[in-house]
Amino acid sequence: MSLKDGALIAAQTVISNGFGASVGLEAAYTQMGSGFASWLGKAFRLRRGDMRTLVACGSARAIGAVFGAPLTGAFYAFELILGAYTPSSLAPVGAAAICGVLVSKMFGSSGEFMSQLTLKSTLSQADMGLLLLLGIGCAIFGIGVMRAVAIVEAVCARIALPRALQPAIGGIIVGLLALVTPHVLASGHGALFELFGPNAGPSDVILVTFY
């Protein structure tokens, strides 16, 4: 991965979110963390397998630091970067995610996003079963979204309009959606706080998610 390209994507993500595009900031975190890790790997001339592990460590550190959740960062790296769980990568990826959280707290970042969404009620066995079904449903929905993105990109590639105008059309569509639901002009975190509230239970989470 190119550190220069990572910095460019991070800048584009910040600008997009600054103008209200709901594209999330996670791309900026992971691109910078993974890009810097890749740059270090090239500097030390690491093997391809070691390079992948180092890049996974960079992404795990970034996600863990932002959300204050080392397990979230580690699972993100295993699922999206490495694509597998191996004993050899467990220790470095886990250590990187924990170090990211500790360093972010050292610099004053509390990573309170996850703690604000913590359920206040006790989970029963029935709740755990419903949450398991919710996880499966979200996974299927996520796959559908990724395939839909590929379809939209293919359609846009066939349109005769200049490529410079295509993002403008997307911006117009997002702006029209914002007339109905203003929360689309954000990363989504604020909308989650309003939907779930401080005292949300498992049933509220499931109903809001499927809604």
N, C-alpha and C positions, 0 to 999 in steps of 0.2 A: 504494500500500500504506500502511496505517495503522501508524505507529510504536507506537501504543498496543496495537493488535491483535498486532503482532509481539512486544511485550514480554509480553503475556498468553500467547501460544502458547509462548514461551520458558520462562515460569514453569511452565506446565502440563507441558512436556516434562521439565524438571528434576525436578518432583515425581513424574511418572510413572516416570522412570528411578530415582529415589530409592527408590520402593516396589517396584522390580524388574520393571516392565513393559518388555519388549524393543521399545521404539519408536525407539531411536536418538536421539542428541543432535544429529544434523545439522539437523533442523528448527529447533532453537533458534538454531543458528549462522546459518543462511541467513535466517531470519525477521528477526533483529536486524540483520544486515548489509544486507539488502534494504530493510527498513523505514526504517533510518536514511538510506540512499541516496535512497529515495523522499521522505523528509521534506526532504532537501536540495534535491531536484529541484523540489518544490513551493515551497520558499522562494525559489529563483532563477527560478521560473516557466518552467521548461524546456518545450520542445515534447514531444509524446508520444513521438516516436522517440528523442529525447535522453534522456527519462525512462527508457525501457526499457533503454537502454545503461547508464545510471547504476545502475539496479537490478541489472542483470547484473554490473556492477563490484562492487557490494556483496556479492552472493552469491559471486562468484569470490574476493573478498578473504577472506570468512569460511571457505570450504572450504579454500582454500590455506593459511590460517594454522593451521587445526586439524590438518591432516594433514602440514603441512610440504611440500606438493607443489603448486607453482604451476600446473603443467599440469593437474592434477586439478581445481583450482578453475576454471581457464579453460574446460575442456571441459564442466564442470558448468553454467556460465553459458550457454555457447553452446547446449547441448543442451536444457536445461530452461527457461531464461528467454527467450533470444532465439529459439531454434528454428531458427537458420540461422547460417551462417558468412559474415560480410561483412568486406571489407577495412577499412571505416570503424570497425568495433567491435573489430577484432583488437588494435590498439595499446592502447586504454584498458582493455579487459578483461584483457589480458595484464599490463599495468603494475599494475593493481589487485591481481591475484593475487600478483605478485612482492612488492609492497609489503606485502601482508598477511602473507606469510611473514617478511619482514625485521622488521616491527614485532613480530610474535609472538616472534621470537628475541630482540629487544631487551628484551622484558619477561620473558625467561627461559623461554618455552615452546619446547621443542626440536622438537616435532612428530615424535617418533620412531616413530609408529605404522607408517608405511609402510616405514621402514628396517628395522624388526624383522621384516617379512615378506619381505625381499629374498631372492631365491633364491641359494643358495650355489653351485650348479652352473652350468656354461656351457650356454646354450641352443643346440641344434642346429637345423638346418633342419626336421627332423621335429617337434621340439618346437614350433617356431613355427607349423607347420601345425596341430598339435593345439590350441595355444592360440587360433589363429584360429577353429577349430571351437567351442572352448569359449566364445569371445566371442559367436559367433552364437547358440549354445544359451542362454547367459545372457540375451541380448537378448530372445529369444523367451519365455523363462521370465519375464522382467521384465514384458513386455507382458501375459502371462497373469495375473500377480499383480495388476497394476493393474486389469484387468478384473474379477478376482475380488473386489477391494475394492469396486468399484462395485456388483457383484451383492449382496454382503453388506450394503452400506448400503441398497440397495433392499428387501431382505428385512426388515431391521430396521425400516425405515420402515412396513412393513405389519403388523408384529407389534403386537398389542393391548397389550403391556406398556408401562408408563410409560417415557419416555425416560431417566429418572434411574436405572432399574434395568438398562438395557441394558449400560452400562459395567461394572456389577457382575457381570453374567453373563460378560462377556468376561474379567474378572479371575479368576473361578472357573475358566474354561477354561484360562487361562494357568497358574493354580496347579496344576491337575491335570496339565498337561503337564510342569510343573517336577518333579513326583514321579518322572517317568521320565527327563527330561533337565533338570537344574538350570540348564544354560546358557541356557535361554530367559528366565531372570530376569536379563538383562543386555543391554547394547547389542550384544553379539556379538563385540567385539574380543578379549576374553579367550579365547573359544572358538576363534577363528581361530589364536591363538598355540598353543593346546594341540593343535589338529588338524594344523597344518602343521609345528610344531616349528622349531628353529633351522636344521636342515639339510635342509629340504624341497626336493625337485626338481620339475621340471615335471610329471612323471607323478603325483606325490603330490598336487599342486594339482588336477589334472584329476580324479583318482579321488575325492578328498574332495568336490570341488564337485558332481559328479554323484551321489555317495552322499547 
